[in-house]
Amino acid sequence: PKVIRLLGICLHPVPSLVMEFMEFGDLRVLLDKVRDQPVASQEKCFPWSVRLKILYDVAQGMEYSHRHTPQIIHRDLKSPNVFLKVDNGE
């Protein structure tokens, strides 16, 4: 549940991946929005409880990938590659 689903691949006109829709985009966009806020309101719009939840979810996704047989190594883990969606209680 912490790994985005790959739905398909398109090779033409340019190689592209078709993945499930993530309504909140990626973590980089969120971090940029938070950075643009005054320091006093950064905690209010992006509390530590949410930061730790994202961190834990990413760790769970990486653990799943590494335990998979054959093992999957991401090799490009960065904020633009962390996608966000509404937490449905998982």
Buried (B, 14 or more C-beta within 10 A) or exposed (E): EBBBEEEEEEEEEEEEEEEEEEEEEBBEEBBEEBEEEEEEEBEEEBEEEEEEEBEEBBEBBBEEBEEEEEEEEEEEEEBEEBBBEEEEEE
